[in-house]
Amino acid sequence: MNLLNKYKKLFLQIMKFSIIGAINAIIDMSIYWSLTRKLYIFKIIANIVSFFIANLFSFFANRSITFKNIEKITLEKYIKFLSITVVSLVISSLCLFISIKLIKSPVADIYGKIAGIILGALWNFIMYKNSVFKNNRINNIINNISSN
């Protein structure tokens, strides 16, 4: 694979990851907004609930669309994904906590939520690509055939 094709493939992965991430963020924010503004659930608890529900979508979408991973879904793979995701949850929660404490606004939590989504997405892409959905030899062969 030449350098141009390698960067093209990476660019396409980033674009797919971004689209899935945008859908994931909409799911996350919608659930968070409903839990905090309609059901009056504590903001950190609502963040954790919305994060995990949206992330379940993210696992399946990124596995099949972004990284085209054909390996069998195993508990080990999901636990690895979940471990990386928990770090992203910590990043998201810290952004939320800091924004609530530092920004004096009724929507300070929303600013923190947005910052957490962006920073968490960077972390997730790097770790998912290099760990959870790292293409093995079979995936590489199939991806090369399908790109021709």
N, C-alpha and C positions, 0 to 999 in steps of 0.2 A: 504494500500500500504506500503510495507516494505521499509526500508531505501535504500537498494540496487536498488530497482525498481524506487524509487524517483530520485536517482542520475542518473540512466540510462536514465530516461525520460528527465531530465534536460540536460544531455550531448547531447542527440539526438536533443533537441530543439536548443541548442547552435550550433550544427553542421549544422542544417537546416538554422538557422538564419545566420550563417557564409557564407554558400553557396549563399543564397539569397543576403546577403550583398556584396559578391564578384561580383555577377552579377550586383547589384545595383551600386557598385563602378565603374564597367566597363562602364555602361550606363552613370553615372555621369561624369567620366573622359573623355569619348569619346565626349560627348556633350560639356563639358567645353573646351577641346582641340580644337574642331572645331570652337566654338564661338570665342575663343581668338586668335588662330593661323591662322584661315582661314578667319573669318569675322571681326577680330580685334575689338571685343566688349570689353568694359571695364571689367577688370578681376572680380571685385566684382559683377557686374551685371551678367556676364556670370556664376559665381558661384551660384548665386541665381536661375537663370533659369535652369541650369543643375541639381541642387539639387532638385528642385520641380518636374521636369519631372521624374527623377530617383525614387523619393520618391513615386510617384503614383504607379509605379510598386511594390515598397516595401510594400505598404499598402495591396494590394490584395494578393501578394505572401505570406507574413507573416501571414495574416489572415487565409488563407486556408491551407498552408503547415506547417509553424512553429508551430502555436498555435492551429491549427485545430478548429478555432472558427466558430460555426455554427449559431451564432446569426445573425439576420437580419442586413444588412448594413444600418446604419442610419446616418443622418447628424450629430447627436450628437457624434457618435462614430468616424466619420471621423474628426470632429473638435477637439476632444480629441487627436487623432492621430496627426493631423496637429499642435496642440499646442506643443506637445512633440517634433515634428519634427522641429518646429521653434527654440526651444532651441538648438537643434542639429545644425541648420543652423548658429546660433550665434557662437557656438563653432567652427564650420568649418570656418566661416568668420574671427574670431579672429586668428585662426591658420594661415590662409592665410595672413592676414594683418601683423602679427608678423613676419612670415617668410620672407615676401617681405622686411620689414624694417630691419631685423637683418642679413639676409643671402645675401651676395653680389654674386649672381649667376644668370645667365639668366633663370635658372629653379627653383629659390627660391620658386616661387608660387606652383610648383608641390610638393615640400617637405611639404609645409604648407597644401596643399590639402590632401596629404596622412595622415598627422598627424590629420587633422580635421575629416577625414573619420574614423580613428581608434577610436578617443575619442568620436565622435558622435555615433558610433556603440555601444560602451559600455553603454552610456547614454540611447540610444534607446531601447536596449534589456531589460534593467532593468525596464524602464518605460512602455514599451509596455506589457511586461509580467505581471506586477503588476497593470496595470491600464486599458489600452485599450482592451487587449485580455485576461483579467483575466477570466478564465473559470468559468462559473456559474455551478450550480448543474446539469443541463441537459448535458452540455458539458462534465463534469466529468463522468457521467454515460456512455455516448457514448464512450468516450476515454477508459474507463475501459473495456467495452465490446469489442472494436476493438483491444485492446492489448492482449486479451486472446486467 
